[in-house]
């Protein structure tokens, strides 16, 4: 049932290394399509709707959340995979799963939990995503987790970026020295394409960015001028939307062309060739990579470090620290179902799991329940 035009170096369901547990299936869906469907239906995926991308949920309904971000990454990843004759189902599954382990309040939550868990194994969102799909989801009769294929689990744990390269120490099952599938490599850059562009959109909408500043960024300026020439007289809002759309298209085209050329140059003809290659094959051209870095640097200075974003970051640190310390001092504050896991998982890890699974909204409500005497518990 899988596409018959997949490249020989693509991930094929029939060649999957399989699942951790044998189980009967009620239909004959390809393995990676089944993984995608399991991810979409799990509780952790639904909670992404109220987890921060950049703007906290209560700041407005317009802004992206972890859920809408994951959907945008999936759309971009599928398009790239299709053009490279790779497995779209695996690419989509990985795109939808890549942020499952993120905490409330974005990267701030991750940094705080990692600090608080320093003496108890730390915290890292890729490992938490894997923990969710391997252990924390409780949906099936004879096992915990979602029982995903090796390739999907490997892609989750090996997800990385230029500035975020988590280690896989102690996870020898996933062969740390080898590259993941090309489908997994796509996700790293599809993630960047998605968040760079939607953060521009959200930043402009919030008034944290302005077009005069963006005009100093070569990648934006070039693309904006293409749109102006293509659609003279277009109103500003439509011009912004079209510039973002064309920018996404430029990045995707460059990635596809560069990757296709790299595959040919490396004489890749199989999955083994992909895994044993000295570096990842999915990439932008050096020129586009440099312009993309310049854009990311601009967003870091002007948006992610904006004083209003910083104020919410400081608040978030306080929320999560106080919640963690309260649960650690008084573990009976946790729901009984979590207390029952202390013996098997360790008290601190259970507390960490509980907080990491919270949405922004739930964390704020829990903070009020614990510290506001006028809020009912």
C-alpha positions as CSV (number, residue, x, y, z in Angstrom):
1,X,0.0,0.0,0.0
2,X,3.1,2.3,0.2
3,X,4.0,4.5,-2.7
4,X,5.8,2.5,-5.5
5,X,8.0,5.4,-6.5
6,X,10.1,5.6,-3.3
7,X,13.8,5.9,-3.8
8,X,16.0,2.9,-2.9
9,X,17.5,4.9,0.0
10,X,14.1,6.0,1.3
11,X,12.6,4.3,4.4
12,X,10.3,1.5,3.4
13,X,7.8,0.0,5.9
14,X,8.6,-3.5,4.8
15,X,12.2,-3.0,5.8
16,X,11.5,-1.4,9.2
17,X,13.4,-2.8,12.2
18,X,10.0,-3.2,13.8
19,X,8.4,-2.4,17.1
20,X,9.5,-3.1,20.7
21,X,6.4,-5.4,21.3
22,X,4.7,-7.8,19.0
23,X,1.0,-7.0,18.7
24,X,-1.8,-7.9,16.4
25,X,-3.0,-5.2,14.0
26,X,-6.6,-4.7,13.0
27,X,-5.8,-3.6,9.4
28,X,-2.9,-3.6,6.9
29,X,-1.8,0.1,7.1
30,X,1.9,0.6,6.3
31,X,4.0,0.8,9.5
32,X,4.9,4.5,9.3
33,X,1.3,5.5,8.5
34,X,0.3,3.6,11.6
35,X,2.9,5.5,13.6
36,X,1.6,8.8,12.3
37,X,-2.0,7.9,13.3
38,X,-1.0,6.8,16.8
39,X,0.8,10.1,17.4
40,X,-2.2,12.1,16.2
41,X,-4.5,10.3,18.6
42,X,-2.3,10.4,21.7
43,X,-2.9,12.7,24.7
44,X,0.5,14.4,24.5
45,X,-0.3,15.6,20.9
46,X,-3.6,17.1,21.9
47,X,-1.9,19.0,24.8
48,X,0.4,20.8,22.3
49,X,-2.6,23.0,21.5
50,X,-2.0,24.9,24.7
51,X,1.8,24.9,24.9
52,X,3.9,27.9,24.0
53,X,5.7,28.4,20.8
54,X,6.8,32.0,21.4
55,X,3.7,33.7,22.8
56,X,1.9,32.4,25.9
57,X,-1.5,31.0,25.1
58,X,-3.5,33.8,26.9
59,X,-1.8,36.5,24.8
60,X,-4.1,35.9,21.9
61,X,-5.8,33.2,19.7
62,X,-3.9,34.3,16.6
63,X,-0.4,33.2,17.6
64,X,1.1,29.8,16.9
65,X,1.2,27.1,19.5
66,X,3.2,23.9,19.6
67,X,0.3,22.2,17.8
68,X,-0.1,24.6,14.9
69,X,3.7,24.7,14.6
70,X,3.8,20.8,14.4
71,X,1.2,20.9,11.7
72,X,3.1,23.4,9.7
73,X,6.3,21.4,10.0
74,X,4.4,18.3,8.9
75,X,3.1,20.1,5.8
76,X,6.6,21.3,4.9
77,X,8.2,17.9,5.6
78,X,5.7,16.0,3.4
79,X,6.3,18.4,0.5
80,X,10.1,17.9,0.8
81,X,9.8,14.1,1.1
82,X,7.5,13.9,-1.9
83,X,9.9,15.8,-4.1
84,X,12.9,13.7,-3.0
85,X,10.9,10.4,-3.4
86,X,11.2,9.7,0.3
87,X,8.6,8.2,2.7
88,X,6.0,10.9,3.4
89,X,4.3,8.9,6.2
90,X,7.5,8.6,8.2
91,X,8.4,12.3,7.6
92,X,4.9,13.3,8.7
93,X,5.0,11.1,11.8
94,X,8.3,12.6,12.9
95,X,7.1,16.1,12.3
96,X,4.0,15.6,14.4
97,X,6.0,13.9,17.2
98,X,9.1,16.2,17.3
99,X,7.7,18.5,20.0
100,X,5.8,16.0,22.1
101,X,8.3,16.3,25.0
102,X,8.3,20.1,25.2
103,X,7.3,21.7,28.5
104,X,4.9,24.5,29.2
105,X,6.3,27.9,28.4
106,X,8.6,26.8,25.6
107,X,12.4,26.5,26.0
108,X,12.2,28.3,29.3
109,X,10.4,25.4,30.8
110,X,12.9,23.0,29.5
111,X,15.9,25.0,30.9
112,X,14.2,25.3,34.3
113,X,13.4,21.6,34.5
114,X,16.9,20.6,33.4
115,X,18.3,22.8,36.2
116,X,15.9,21.4,38.8
117,X,16.6,17.8,37.7
118,X,20.4,18.2,37.5
119,X,21.0,15.6,40.3
120,X,18.3,13.3,38.9
121,X,19.2,12.7,35.3
122,X,18.4,16.2,33.9
123,X,15.7,17.0,31.3
124,X,15.9,17.2,27.6
125,X,12.9,17.5,25.3
126,X,13.9,14.8,22.8
127,X,14.4,12.3,25.5
128,X,11.1,13.3,27.0
129,X,9.4,12.8,23.6
130,X,10.8,9.4,23.5
131,X,9.7,8.7,27.0
132,X,6.2,9.7,26.1
133,X,5.9,7.4,23.1
134,X,7.8,4.6,24.9
135,X,6.4,4.8,28.5
136,X,4.0,7.6,29.4
137,X,1.1,7.1,27.0
138,X,-1.3,4.5,28.4
139,X,-3.6,3.3,25.6
140,X,-3.0,-0.3,24.8
141,X,-3.9,-3.5,26.7
142,X,-0.5,-5.1,27.3
143,X,2.0,-2.3,27.1
144,X,2.8,1.3,27.9
145,X,3.6,3.8,25.2
146,X,2.6,3.8,21.5
147,X,4.9,1.0,20.4
148,X,6.2,2.9,17.4
149,X,8.7,1.6,14.9
150,X,12.4,1.8,15.5
151,X,12.8,4.4,12.6
152,X,10.2,6.8,14.2
153,X,11.7,6.4,17.7
154,X,15.2,7.0,16.3
155,X,14.1,10.1,14.4
156,X,12.6,11.5,17.6
157,X,15.8,11.0,19.7
158,X,18.1,12.3,16.9
159,X,16.2,15.4,16.1
160,X,18.6,18.3,16.3
161,X,19.4,21.8,14.9
162,X,22.5,24.0,14.4
163,X,22.1,25.4,17.9
164,X,20.5,22.4,19.7
165,X,22.3,19.1,19.4
166,X,21.2,16.9,22.3
167,X,23.4,13.9,23.1
168,X,22.2,10.3,22.9
169,X,24.6,9.0,25.6
170,X,23.2,5.8,27.1
171,X,20.9,5.2,24.1
172,X,23.1,2.7,22.3
173,X,20.0,1.1,20.8
174,X,19.9,4.0,18.3
175,X,23.5,3.7,17.2
176,X,24.6,7.3,18.0
177,X,27.5,7.2,15.6
178,X,25.2,6.6,12.6
179,X,23.0,9.1,10.8
180,X,19.2,8.7,11.0
181,X,17.0,8.2,7.9
182,X,16.8,11.0,5.3
183,X,13.2,11.4,6.5
184,X,14.4,12.2,10.0
185,X,17.0,14.6,8.6
186,X,14.3,16.5,6.8
187,X,12.5,17.3,10.1
188,X,15.5,19.3,11.4
189,X,15.3,21.9,8.6
190,X,11.5,21.7,8.1
191,X,11.3,22.7,11.7
192,X,13.5,25.8,11.0
193,X,11.7,26.8,7.9
194,X,8.4,26.6,9.8
195,X,9.4,28.5,12.9
196,X,11.5,31.2,11.2
197,X,8.6,32.2,9.0
198,X,5.7,31.9,11.4
199,X,7.6,33.7,14.1
200,X,8.0,36.6,11.6
201,X,4.3,36.5,11.1
202,X,3.5,36.4,14.8
203,X,6.1,39.0,15.6
204,X,4.7,41.5,13.1
205,X,1.2,40.9,14.3
206,X,2.2,41.5,17.9
207,X,4.1,44.6,17.0
208,X,7.4,43.2,18.3
209,X,8.9,43.3,14.8
210,X,8.5,46.0,12.1
211,X,9.0,45.9,8.3
212,X,11.8,48.6,8.4
213,X,13.9,46.3,10.6
214,X,13.1,43.3,8.5
215,X,14.2,45.1,5.4
216,X,17.8,44.9,6.8
217,X,17.7,41.1,6.6
218,X,18.9,40.0,3.1
219,X,16.7,36.9,2.8
220,X,13.6,38.8,3.7
221,X,14.5,41.9,1.6
222,X,15.2,39.8,-1.5
223,X,12.0,37.8,-1.2
224,X,9.9,40.9,-0.5
225,X,11.3,42.6,-3.6
226,X,10.3,39.6,-5.7
227,X,6.8,39.8,-4.3
228,X,6.6,43.6,-5.0
229,X,7.6,43.0,-8.6
230,X,5.2,40.1,-9.0
231,X,2.2,41.8,-7.4
232,X,2.6,45.6,-7.8
233,X,0.2,47.6,-5.7
234,X,-0.6,44.8,-3.3
235,X,-1.8,46.0,0.1
236,X,0.7,45.6,3.0
237,X,-1.0,42.7,4.8
238,X,-1.2,40.6,1.6
239,X,2.3,41.5,0.7
240,X,3.6,40.2,4.1
241,X,1.6,37.0,3.6
242,X,3.0,36.5,0.1
243,X,6.5,37.3,1.2
244,X,6.3,34.6,3.9
245,X,4.8,32.1,1.4
246,X,7.5,32.8,-1.2
247,X,10.2,32.6,1.5
248,X,9.1,29.2,2.5
249,X,9.0,28.2,-1.1
250,X,12.6,29.5,-1.7
251,X,13.9,27.6,1.3
252,X,12.2,24.4,0.3
253,X,13.4,24.6,-3.3
254,X,17.0,25.2,-2.2
255,X,16.9,22.3,0.3
256,X,15.5,19.9,-2.2
257,X,18.0,20.8,-4.9
258,X,21.0,20.8,-2.5
259,X,20.0,17.5,-1.0
260,X,19.3,15.8,-4.3
261,X,22.8,16.9,-5.5
262,X,24.4,15.7,-2.3
263,X,22.8,12.2,-2.6
264,X,24.1,11.9,-6.2
265,X,27.6,13.1,-5.2
266,X,27.8,10.7,-2.3
267,X,26.6,7.8,-4.5
268,X,23.9,6.9,-2.1
269,X,21.9,3.9,-3.2
270,X,20.6,2.4,0.1
271,X,19.6,3.1,3.7
272,X,23.0,1.8,4.8
273,X,24.7,4.4,2.6
274,X,22.6,7.1,4.3
275,X,23.4,5.8,7.8
276,X,27.1,5.4,7.3
277,X,27.7,8.7,5.5
278,X,30.1,11.0,7.4
279,X,27.5,13.8,7.7
280,X,23.9,14.5,7.2
281,X,22.8,14.8,3.6
282,X,19.8,17.0,4.0
283,X,21.0,20.6,3.9
284,X,20.7,24.1,2.4
285,X,23.3,25.3,0.0
286,X,26.1,27.2,1.9
287,X,24.8,30.5,0.6
288,X,21.3,29.9,1.7
289,X,22.5,28.5,5.0
290,X,24.3,31.7,5.7
291,X,21.3,33.8,4.9
292,X,19.1,31.6,7.0
293,X,21.5,32.0,9.9
294,X,21.4,35.8,9.5
295,X,17.6,35.6,9.7
296,X,17.7,33.5,12.8
297,X,20.2,35.9,14.4
298,X,17.8,38.8,13.7
299,X,14.9,37.0,15.2
300,X,16.9,36.1,18.3
301,X,17.9,39.8,18.8
302,X,14.6,41.4,17.9
303,X,11.9,38.9,18.9
304,X,13.1,36.2,21.2
305,X,15.0,38.7,23.3
306,X,12.2,41.4,23.2
307,X,11.6,42.8,26.7
308,X,8.0,41.6,26.8
309,X,9.1,38.1,25.8
310,X,11.8,38.3,28.5
311,X,9.2,39.4,31.1
312,X,7.1,36.3,30.4
313,X,10.2,34.2,30.5
314,X,11.1,35.4,34.0
315,X,7.5,34.8,35.1
316,X,7.6,31.3,33.6
317,X,10.8,30.4,35.5
318,X,9.1,31.4,38.7
319,X,5.9,29.4,38.0
320,X,7.8,26.2,37.2
321,X,10.3,26.5,40.0
322,X,7.6,27.0,42.6
323,X,5.5,24.2,41.3
324,X,8.5,21.8,41.3
325,X,9.7,22.8,44.7
326,X,6.2,22.5,46.2
327,X,5.7,19.0,44.8
328,X,9.2,17.9,45.9
329,X,8.5,19.1,49.4
330,X,4.9,17.9,49.6
331,X,4.6,15.0,47.1
332,X,1.1,14.2,48.2
333,X,0.0,17.3,46.3
334,X,0.3,15.3,43.1
335,X,-2.8,13.3,41.9
336,X,-2.9,9.7,43.3
337,X,-2.2,8.1,39.9
338,X,1.2,9.9,39.8
339,X,2.0,9.1,43.5
340,X,1.6,5.4,42.6
341,X,4.5,5.7,40.1
342,X,7.0,6.9,42.7
343,X,8.3,3.4,43.5
344,X,8.9,2.4,39.8
345,X,10.0,5.7,38.3
346,X,11.4,7.7,41.2
347,X,9.7,10.6,42.9
348,X,11.6,13.4,41.2
349,X,11.2,11.9,37.7
350,X,7.4,11.6,38.3
351,X,7.3,15.2,39.3
352,X,9.2,16.2,36.2
353,X,6.9,14.2,34.0
354,X,3.9,15.8,35.6
355,X,5.1,19.3,35.1
356,X,6.5,18.6,31.6
357,X,3.1,17.3,30.5
358,X,1.2,20.5,31.6
359,X,-0.1,23.0,29.2
360,X,0.6,26.7,29.8
361,X,-3.0,27.1,30.9
362,X,-2.9,24.2,33.3
363,X,0.4,25.3,34.8
364,X,-1.0,28.8,35.5
365,X,-4.2,27.3,37.0
366,X,-2.1,25.0,39.2
367,X,0.0,27.9,40.3
368,X,-3.1,29.7,41.4
369,X,-4.6,26.7,43.1
370,X,-1.4,26.2,45.2
371,X,-0.6,29.8,46.0
372,X,-3.7,31.9,45.7
373,X,-5.8,31.5,48.9
374,X,-9.0,32.7,47.1
375,X,-8.8,30.0,44.4
376,X,-10.5,26.7,45.1
377,X,-8.2,23.7,45.1
